[in-house]
Amino acid sequence: MSHCNHCQFKRNRKIVLVGNPNVGKSSVFNMLSDEYAEVSNYQGTTVTVAIAQIHIGTLIDTPGIYSLTGDSQIDEITKKHLNEADFIINVVNAVTLDRDLILTNQLLHIYHNKMILVINQIDEAEKRGIDINYDELSKRLVVEVVKAVAIDRIGKREIFQAIMNGSCLHHCNTSDVTVLLDRHITVKYTVSKIDKFLLNPIFGWVTVAFVLYAIFKILGDVIAGNIVDNFVSIIDKFYIPIVSRFAFNVLGNNFWTEILVGEFGIFTMSVKMIFGILMPMIIGFYIIMSLLEDSGYIPRIAVLTSRFFNFLGLNGDAIIPILLGFGCGALGTISCRILRTGKERVIVTALIGIAVPCAAQQCIIISLLAATNDVSVWGMYIATMLIVTILSGKILSSFIKGNGSDFFIMDIPPLRIPSIANGYRKTKNRAKNFLKESAPILVISSGVITILHKFGILNWLQSILSPIVKSLLHLPQEFADVFIMGIIRRDLAAVGVFDMSQKFLTTGAQILTAAIVISLFVPCINAIIVILKERGWKMALTLWLSTFVISISVGAVLTRICEGVLCA
């Protein structure tokens, strides 16, 4: 290929990765930068921009888009970075070239003089019998083509070489990508038997139920029932007595000692919550989610649930932010940018705030329900959350003006054996981020609760909330503390319920009611801040007040049904 002298590559340029969702842009970013942007085997993982400084400039990983004519928030973010780019790396998936090259063709018509094409996942194409004539494709498109398997770091040197060579190429005269594909790509692929099974309306849901049950048993029995119990026992038996004696010997028996090592102390309650309860559960949950994500099973669940979301007036794309919301409500809210209409973004943001418990909550809720050894309790929990989700979605869809999207695109990536290395890095980064985000808030919460307790404010709040807690929810008065914790963070409230379950919650009805109330309770501070930025203060305030009312109302109705029918 010919190059122009004035196009010699200069340092400190802005190099932008662009491509369809789930083509492996983040894997290429990780390979080129030696940093880590989260990688999963389903679309929509990247909803914000990742930036890294490399030896030849600034590398930017943009969210996936299907077309330069899209008008979602994600599309606008990506197009903004493309317009500012000095060089573009268009990443495509060797398995889905027939679709991915449509965007390539659009890019070539605008950015043909500063771009290369990276065909990723060539190993998967070979497995599927897809034979690609790379040299001829490069000639026809008039763009430098690099083959890669980014997750295995294959193609790194070639990509850097292609960038350094520059890309002052002539514009591609061909607008018909289909002709190129027909002539230079041979596909021998049929839907696998396992996909026919997993996507079957009956057997697919049976598989989902089995996977959920397996998660329930692992988190509820193995992690909560064994690991957490052992960690908490060690902390109670060895750590707390030692740190308490040390604090009393150094500081004496005073107010500061109580803040540090009292009942709600920073070095007692906070440490017990973070390292005894939350971290073991969170790490277990993240490992399980990493396996599901990297295997490619998540998109298959998305296809199964698309009709459910259509019933709520949403597009099947809603599954992506909702799935991310199960990891973190704030991240789920940000990922609503991938949705095409304002109506969809408002509805999904509201559903995440109302009925999607975050990872820490889920772990504790599962352990609470598992401790009852009652299948009916678990069934009632799922049924209640589904009913709340359906009613909320239908009501919001009816009252919010505007139209939803009328089409749904979901990639079905190949099923893979999850990468141990990627799973480890993803789990480590997620756990580290959770610790960085949660630890300071939990420490501050310990101090605040200690002060409230010391000056009698906690008892005063308990008495004010007593009619709600005791009369409406039929829960012990101490559950008022959970409300106070929940206003700060949902997972903090969940830990409070977990701790209470061993002391005050004596029946399946009480445990179920407590689990539902904290699942539906107000979004945490981080989520509210994100909602404020993304949707405005009116929605943030309305959602906060609505979730408080919904959680109490549903809990009050449920506890009466449960006491009278199932869980008495």
Buried (B, 14 or more C-beta within 10 A) or exposed (E): BEBEEEBEBEEEBBBBBBBBBBBBBBBBBBBBBEBBBBBBBBBBBBBBBBBBEBEBBBBBBBBBBBEBEBEBBBBEBBBEBBEEBBBBBBBBBBBBBBBBBBBBBBBBEBBBBBBBBBBBBBBBBBEBEBEBBBEBBBEBBBBBBBBBBBBEBBBBEBBBEBBEBBBBBEEBEEEEBEEBBEEBBEBEEEEEEEBEBBBEEEEBEEBBEEBEEEBBBBBBBEBBBEBBBEBBEEBEEEBBEEBBEEBBEEBEEEEEBBBBBBEBBBBBBBBBBBBBBBBBBBBBBBBBBBBBBBBBBBBBBBBBBBEBBBEBBBBBBBBBBBBBBBBBBBBBBBBBBBBBBBBBBBBBBBBBBBBBBBBBBBBBBBBBBBBBEBEBBBEBBEEBBEEBBBBBBEEBBEEBEEEBBEEBEBBBBBBBEBBEEBBEBBBEBBBEEBBEBBBEBBBEBBBBBBBBBBEEBBEEBBEEBEEBBBEBBBBBBBBBBBBBBBBBBBBBBBBBBBBBBEEBBEBBBBBBBBBBBBBBBBBBBBBBBBBBEBBEEEBBEBBBEBBBEBBBEBBBBBBBBBBEEBBE
